[in-house]
Amino acid sequence: MRSQAIPLALYEAPYRTFLRNTSSEKASSSSKDLLVYCLPTSRSEYLKFSEESSRVRTCILESNNSNVTVIFDTTKDAFLGGTMEELLAAAAAGKDGGASKFAQAGLLALCAWDQEAAAQAVGPSKRQDVVIVVGSGGREHALAVAVAQSPLVGQVICCPGNGGTSKEGGKITNAEGVNGKQDNATVLELVKRTGAKMVVVGPEAPLVDGLVDELQVKCPDVLVFGPTKAAAELEASKAFTKDFLQEHGIPTAKYRNFTDANEAIAYVESLDESDRQVVKASGLAAGKGVLIPTTKAETIAAVKEIMSDKAFGAAGDTCVIESFLTGPEASCFALCDGKTAVLMPAAQDHKRALDNDEGLNTGGMGAYAPAPCVTPNLQKEIEAMCITTVEKMAERGTPYVGLLYAGMM
């Protein structure tokens, strides 16, 4: 069909058909046409050339077909059903002369590919797993809706969930008997009670509390999406992350970390009035632990609010003071397997509550994606930073698995 060189066809899959005899030779020969089909090496390849695989199947099944059809497996460098000598003998004798075992082996191979393609398209009919989504925000609602779309999932249980997930219906329900909790003990009990096969962790707090670590020890057969407690230090501590970025040459604003309020205030007083700073509580503060003063006096007040007044609780025990940057901000998320990272389209939201960026941080509202400010070239640069982060986390013995968040400006 595409070439008359059998050796080339046998080693460059897929799907060539070759005639052993020309039309003029058939009149004086009892030999049959030989159709050679190279088995695909991937599902996508099989689906792309599905018309040819259908033709091959038809040639095998038609009783009045004069062809002898055989399948060559390029990964095994062999014909399915017999040796080269047996194939040549079958071709010389015709369809009733030994070709049936080649036909049977060929059909079995095609059926195997059909089953794999079907499983990819609609999922195994009897597999309906329970998946638990940990969290109570809009993020977890979106995760639950996405997970429920999989044909492999029979039920999505949100722990604890929210009003939206309680009314979602279909596969999605809120966990019963958890009383609004999402602590490690509550999730572990729910996993065992429901026989869940996978846990997807939405918020940072359970990750920082070591939920993934406990599940790995006490429920080793359950899949978990999220980093361990050691890897989640990137989320738990802005001070740790700033030090990590600086150590590995990943771009970040100039900064200083402080555990003593007086030292932090002295540092601010040493700066020029025009050297504007941002003051951050190092720990988790639900996206609200960042203060953006405009003057030196406001910066000192922000330090006191975080470190002395404990406006964000223990999250402010360590304070990060960093240079104020201007420009559009983008939230970038990368899927990580502990070895590398793949960046998703960037998102943006409206961080501050009032017009003209005059209000407090909201933790994010009005989100949209993709962010137009992140061009294809910037996308590649940001992905490279995420890959470096994952590689360096692995080198320090704390591989990062799950979703990595990078705030870019």
Residue, then its C-alpha position, 0 to 999 in steps of 0.5 A: m500500500r505504501s512501499q514494495a520493500i518488505p524489509l523496510a516495512l518490517y522494521e518501520a511500523p506500521y502497516r504496509t501491505f505487499l503482494r507476493n504475486t503481481s496480477s499477471e502471475k496469479a493466473s499461472s500460480s496457485s500461490k496467494d497474496l501475502l499481506v503483512y501488517c506491522l503491529p503498532t507500538s503505541r495506542s495513539e499509533y493504533l488509533k491513528f491508523s484504525e482504518e488499516s487495522s480494520r482492513v487487516r481484521t477483515c482480510i483475516l476473517e473473510s473466508n473467501n479472501s485469497n490473501v494470507t494475512v500475517i502480523f509482524d511485531t516490531t518490538k519482538d522482531a518476529f511474526l505472530g503465530g510462527t516462524m518465517e519458514e512456516l509463513l512462507a510455507a503457508a503463503a505458498a500453500g494458501k489460506d488452508g495450508g497453515a495460515s490459520k495459526f497466523a490468523q489466530a495470533g493476529l486477531l488476538a493481537l488486534c483484540a488486545w489493542d482494541q481492549e486497551a483503546a476501549a479502556q482509555a476511552v470509557g474505562p473498565s466497566k467494573r472499576q468504580d473507585v472512591v476518591i476523597v478530596v480534602g478541603s472546604g473551599g472553592r478550589e476543592h469544589a473545582l477539584a471534585v468536579a474534575v475528578a468526578q469526570s473520570p470514568l474510573v471514579g464512582q464516588v467523590i467524597c469531599c472532606p469536609g466540603n462546603g455548601g456548593t459540594s453538598k448540592e453538586g449531586g451525581k458522584i459528589t457528596n460531602a463526608e458524613g460524620v466529620n463535623g467540618k474537620q479535615d485533620n489527619a485522624t478524620v481523613l484516615e478514618l474516612v479512608k478506611r471507612t469508605g475504602a477510598k483508593m485515592v486522596v487529593v489534598g487541596p489546602e496547604a495546612p493538611l500537607v504541612d501537618g503531614l497528612v501525606d506521610e501518615l497515609q503512606v504509612k497507615c494506608p500504603d495502598v492508597l494513592v495520594f496527590g500532594p507533597t510530604k511534610a518535608a517537601a511542603e516546607l516550601e508552602a509552610s515557610k516563606a523564609f525557607t523558600k526564600d533561602f532555597l531560591q537564593e541558594h539555587g539561583i532561582p530569581t527572587a526579590k532581595y530579602r531578609n528573614f527575622t525572628d526578633a521584632n527589634e532586629a527587623i525594625a532596626y533593619v527597616e530604619s536603616l533603609d532609605e525612605s524610598d526603599r519600599q518593602v513588603v512585610k510577610a508572615s513566614g508561616l501559613a496565613a490563608g493567603k492573607g499574611v502579606l502587608i504592603p506598606t507605602t512608607k517606612a513608618e507603615t513598614i515598621a507598623a507592619v512588622k509590629e502587627i505581624m511579630s508583636d501583635k501576632a495578627f496572623g498568630a504563629a505564622g508571624d513568629t518569623c517575618v520576611i521583609e523583601s523589596f517591593l516589586t511592581g508589575p503584573e502578578a501571575s499564579c503558576f502551577a506545575l504538576c510534579d512527580g518528584k523528579t520534574a515539573v510540567l507547567m499549566p497555563a498561568a492564572q491571575d486574580h484580583k488580590r486587593a479588595l479595593d480599587n487602585d490596589e488600595g485594599l488588603n489582600t483578599g487571598g484571591m478573587g475573580a480568577y481567570a486563566p490563561a493569564p495574557c501577561v505570561t507569554p510563551n517565552l515566559q511560560k518556558e522560563i517559569e517552567a524551567m524554574c519549577i523544574t529546577t525547584v523539583e530537582k533541587m528538592a529531590e537532591r536534598g532528600t525531600p522530593y516534591v510530588g503534587l502541585l507546586y505553586a509559584g507566584m511570579m511577578 
